[in-house]
Amino acid sequence: MLEKREDTAIIRIEQLYPLRDDLLREELGRFRHARNCTWVQEEPRNMGAWAHIRPHLARILGTDPRYAGRGEAASPATGSVRHHKLEQEKLLEDAFAGQIPSACDTRTDPA
């Protein structure tokens, strides 16, 4: 994952509330020819900023952004370093592949 990429831009949003739609629109406007926009977060889908930011991004982009992150979970952590690493690898693969992940759920033991 440490390869040099010229097909990806990463924008970090520091302030979610109040969200500065004007600044977000301006920054995203720099990439108006992008083929897709993916929201990436480490937290499970039901715990991070996804639910808050999704409608804002959809309004600005004119389409729903893709989601790359962990699936919904009752806990923010897997409780296992090995499972965490597997989830993290899957999350990064999905984020950089530009594909919509199914759930990024790797909780089954690969033993």
Backbone as CSV, one residue per row, in Angstrom:
resi,resn,N_x,N_y,N_z,CA_x,CA_y,CA_z,C_x,C_y,C_z
1,MET,0.804,-1.199,0.000,0.000,0.000,0.000,0.850,1.267,0.000
2,LEU,2.150,1.132,0.072,3.002,2.309,0.090,3.422,2.745,-1.304
3,GLU,2.793,2.191,-2.320,3.125,2.559,-3.681,2.697,3.995,-3.965
4,LYS,3.395,4.613,-4.916,3.044,5.973,-5.309,1.835,5.905,-6.230
5,ARG,0.816,6.691,-5.924,-0.419,6.680,-6.709,-0.670,8.079,-7.238
6,GLU,-1.073,8.128,-8.486,-1.423,9.410,-9.093,-2.890,9.449,-9.492
7,ASP,-3.632,8.410,-9.134,-5.039,8.330,-9.505,-5.970,8.521,-8.311
8,THR,-5.411,8.973,-7.187,-6.189,9.077,-5.958,-5.880,10.386,-5.239
9,ALA,-6.924,11.034,-4.766,-6.765,12.224,-3.923,-7.423,11.915,-2.586
10,ILE,-6.801,12.330,-1.523,-7.360,12.120,-0.183,-7.629,13.482,0.431
11,ILE,-8.873,13.676,0.840,-9.277,14.919,1.497,-9.667,14.561,2.923
12,ARG,-9.070,15.221,3.861,-9.387,14.978,5.271,-10.307,16.090,5.754
13,ILE,-11.431,15.714,6.339,-12.381,16.688,6.854,-12.184,16.771,8.362
14,GLU,-11.731,17.915,8.816,-11.415,18.109,10.231,-12.629,18.503,11.057
15,GLN,-13.554,19.214,10.455,-14.705,19.726,11.197,-15.990,19.237,10.541
16,LEU,-16.699,18.380,11.249,-17.940,17.837,10.713,-19.151,18.681,11.078
17,TYR,-19.060,19.412,12.192,-20.184,20.253,12.593,-19.677,21.527,13.250
18,PRO,-20.132,22.681,12.832,-20.969,22.824,11.648,-20.133,22.568,10.392
19,LEU,-20.691,21.833,9.473,-19.987,21.488,8.239,-19.957,22.692,7.315
20,ARG,-18.795,23.013,6.836,-18.639,24.132,5.905,-18.842,23.615,4.490
21,ASP,-20.101,23.562,4.070,-20.429,23.090,2.720,-19.668,23.876,1.654
22,ASP,-19.504,25.177,1.869,-18.817,26.000,0.880,-17.374,25.548,0.681
23,LEU,-16.670,25.282,1.780,-15.278,24.829,1.667,-15.188,23.422,1.095
24,LEU,-16.116,22.556,1.509,-16.121,21.189,0.992,-16.422,21.196,-0.505
25,ARG,-17.381,22.000,-0.920,-17.731,22.117,-2.345,-16.524,22.632,-3.143
26,GLU,-15.845,23.617,-2.593,-14.664,24.176,-3.271,-13.570,23.118,-3.434
27,GLU,-13.295,22.390,-2.367,-12.236,21.374,-2.422,-12.614,20.240,-3.374
28,LEU,-13.847,19.763,-3.283,-14.283,18.689,-4.179,-14.331,19.163,-5.630
29,GLY,-14.560,20.448,-5.833,-14.581,21.008,-7.189,-13.255,20.851,-7.911
30,ARG,-12.182,20.746,-7.176,-10.860,20.520,-7.780,-10.795,19.158,-8.481
31,PHE,-11.707,18.273,-8.113,-11.690,16.913,-8.646,-12.978,16.608,-9.406
32,ARG,-13.546,17.622,-10.050,-14.846,17.459,-10.717,-14.831,16.429,-11.828
33,HIS,-13.657,16.070,-12.324,-13.577,15.062,-13.381,-13.319,13.656,-12.827
34,ALA,-13.328,13.544,-11.514,-13.102,12.228,-10.888,-14.237,11.280,-11.256
35,ARG,-13.903,10.018,-11.405,-14.908,9.010,-11.753,-15.757,8.603,-10.564
36,ASN,-15.209,8.703,-9.360,-15.996,8.342,-8.185,-15.448,9.053,-6.955
37,CYS,-16.273,9.033,-5.932,-15.909,9.605,-4.642,-16.240,8.554,-3.586
38,THR,-15.277,8.239,-2.761,-15.456,7.207,-1.741,-15.189,7.791,-0.364
39,TRP,-16.140,7.605,0.547,-15.940,7.984,1.947,-15.258,6.811,2.633
40,VAL,-14.139,7.066,3.277,-13.380,6.006,3.945,-13.300,6.330,5.431
41,GLN,-13.640,5.340,6.254,-13.522,5.527,7.701,-13.149,4.202,8.342
42,GLU,-12.415,4.300,9.443,-12.013,3.097,10.174,-13.114,2.583,11.091
43,GLU,-13.943,3.479,11.594,-15.008,3.053,12.497,-16.038,2.221,11.744
44,PRO,-16.771,1.370,12.459,-17.857,0.636,11.812,-18.863,1.607,11.185
45,ARG,-19.548,1.143,10.184,-20.485,1.971,9.418,-21.487,2.722,10.306
46,ASN,-21.935,2.092,11.372,-22.943,2.703,12.236,-22.339,3.565,13.355
47,MET,-21.030,3.792,13.343,-20.403,4.561,14.424,-19.640,5.794,13.966
48,GLY,-19.183,5.831,12.783,-18.391,6.963,12.316,-19.253,8.084,11.767
49,ALA,-18.653,8.936,10.987,-19.316,10.128,10.454,-20.160,9.855,9.215
50,TRP,-20.155,8.630,8.722,-20.845,8.294,7.476,-22.298,8.760,7.446
51,ALA,-23.066,8.460,8.457,-24.491,8.812,8.460,-24.679,10.330,8.404
52,HIS,-23.777,11.069,8.999,-23.876,12.531,9.002,-23.429,13.129,7.667
53,ILE,-22.318,12.642,7.130,-21.708,13.285,5.966,-22.342,12.848,4.644
54,ARG,-22.925,11.659,4.609,-23.458,11.118,3.358,-24.433,12.060,2.638
55,PRO,-25.461,12.599,3.308,-26.370,13.481,2.571,-25.708,14.765,2.081
56,HIS,-24.735,15.268,2.849,-24.015,16.475,2.423,-23.203,16.189,1.160
57,LEU,-22.479,15.083,1.169,-21.687,14.716,-0.010,-22.581,14.439,-1.208
58,ALA,-23.685,13.760,-0.991,-24.606,13.450,-2.092,-25.138,14.732,-2.722
59,ARG,-25.472,15.704,-1.899,-25.984,16.977,-2.420,-24.905,17.709,-3.219
60,ILE,-23.692,17.728,-2.713,-22.599,18.423,-3.395,-22.191,17.698,-4.673
61,LEU,-22.108,16.371,-4.612,-21.655,15.578,-5.754,-22.749,15.331,-6.782
62,GLY,-23.996,15.385,-6.341,-25.100,15.063,-7.235,-25.334,13.571,-7.349
63,THR,-24.645,12.796,-6.519,-24.791,11.346,-6.492,-24.297,10.841,-5.143
64,ASP,-24.753,9.659,-4.751,-24.284,9.093,-3.480,-22.808,8.714,-3.575
65,PRO,-22.028,9.069,-2.569,-20.636,8.617,-2.546,-20.593,7.136,-2.187
66,ARG,-19.493,6.504,-2.521,-19.283,5.109,-2.120,-18.798,5.091,-0.683
67,TYR,-18.938,3.936,-0.047,-18.492,3.766,1.336,-17.446,2.665,1.382
68,ALA,-16.326,2.951,2.022,-15.309,1.935,2.291,-15.019,1.997,3.778
69,GLY,-15.288,0.921,4.462,-15.059,0.885,5.895,-15.576,-0.420,6.456
70,ARG,-15.527,-0.516,7.729,-16.003,-1.734,8.370,-17.530,-1.784,8.328
71,GLY,-18.058,-2.974,8.377,-19.503,-3.147,8.420,-20.041,-2.701,9.769
72,GLU,-21.354,-2.700,9.902,-21.958,-2.324,11.179,-21.532,-3.303,12.263
73,ALA,-21.345,-2.783,13.465,-20.891,-3.624,14.566,-21.354,-3.038,15.891
74,ALA,-21.439,-3.883,16.894,-21.831,-3.435,18.230,-20.658,-2.825,18.976
75,SER,-19.449,-3.085,18.501,-18.249,-2.592,19.163,-17.346,-1.923,18.129
76,PRO,-16.633,-0.866,18.502,-15.738,-0.212,17.549,-14.475,-1.019,17.250
77,ALA,-14.205,-2.045,18.028,-13.006,-2.863,17.827,-13.379,-4.334,17.754
78,THR,-12.552,-5.094,17.051,-12.822,-6.525,16.911,-12.462,-7.311,18.156
79,GLY,-11.542,-6.779,18.951,-11.079,-7.507,20.125,-9.926,-8.440,19.805
80,SER,-9.481,-8.417,18.562,-8.390,-9.285,18.138,-7.470,-8.496,17.211
81,VAL,-6.192,-8.481,17.527,-5.226,-7.777,16.684,-5.214,-8.380,15.284
82,ARG,-5.267,-9.688,15.203,-5.243,-10.371,13.903,-6.457,-9.980,13.060
83,HIS,-7.636,-9.985,13.661,-8.845,-9.608,12.913,-8.827,-8.128,12.542
84,HIS,-8.295,-7.301,13.432,-8.184,-5.877,13.135,-7.300,-5.662,11.906
85,LYS,-6.173,-6.352,11.861,-5.268,-6.213,10.713,-5.936,-6.683,9.421
86,LEU,-6.689,-7.764,9.494,-7.412,-8.243,8.312,-8.449,-7.221,7.845
87,GLU,-9.187,-6.663,8.789,-10.174,-5.639,8.447,-9.505,-4.408,7.851
88,GLN,-8.394,-4.017,8.427,-7.674,-2.837,7.940,-7.169,-3.058,6.519
89,GLU,-6.629,-4.233,6.237,-6.167,-4.544,4.883,-7.326,-4.507,3.891
90,LYS,-8.450,-5.084,4.265,-9.635,-5.106,3.401,-10.159,-3.695,3.170
91,LEU,-10.184,-2.900,4.218,-10.642,-1.518,4.115,-9.786,-0.752,3.110
92,LEU,-8.477,-0.860,3.210,-7.578,-0.161,2.292,-7.709,-0.674,0.866
93,GLU,-7.834,-1.974,0.708,-8.039,-2.534,-0.633,-9.306,-1.967,-1.264
94,ASP,-10.387,-1.955,-0.504,-11.658,-1.434,-1.010,-11.567,0.054,-1.314
95,ALA,-10.910,0.802,-0.442,-10.799,2.245,-0.633,-10.037,2.575,-1.903
96,PHE,-8.925,1.900,-2.138,-8.101,2.217,-3.298,-8.558,1.523,-4.568
97,ALA,-9.372,0.502,-4.440,-9.892,-0.174,-5.627,-11.065,0.598,-6.211
98,GLY,-11.674,1.477,-5.406,-12.821,2.227,-5.893,-14.066,1.389,-6.001
99,GLN,-14.070,0.249,-5.338,-15.225,-0.635,-5.380,-16.027,-0.481,-4.107
100,ILE,-17.313,-0.731,-4.212,-18.164,-0.676,-3.039,-17.976,-1.979,-2.266
101,PRO,-17.440,-1.922,-1.051,-17.234,-3.142,-0.283,-18.553,-3.724,0.206
102,SER,-18.574,-5.032,0.333,-19.795,-5.683,0.794,-20.041,-5.364,2.260
103,ALA,-19.041,-5.438,3.070,-19.188,-5.081,4.483,-17.831,-4.971,5.155
104,CYS,-16.770,-5.390,4.504,-15.441,-5.423,5.096,-15.434,-6.257,6.355
105,ASP,-16.259,-7.259,6.400,-16.355,-8.047,7.631,-15.457,-9.277,7.503
106,THR,-14.437,-9.338,8.322,-13.514,-10.469,8.314,-13.503,-11.149,9.668
107,ARG,-14.614,-11.147,10.335,-14.664,-11.684,11.687,-14.621,-13.209,11.735
108,THR,-14.800,-13.878,10.617,-14.696,-15.325,10.655,-13.214,-15.670,10.796
109,ASP,-12.921,-16.624,11.581,-11.542,-16.984,11.881,-10.902,-17.678,10.681
110,PRO,-9.852,-17.057,10.071,-9.204,-17.696,8.915,-8.329,-18.874,9.315
111,ALA,-8.033,-18.997,10.602,-7.228,-20.050,11.204,-6.339,-20.625,10.163
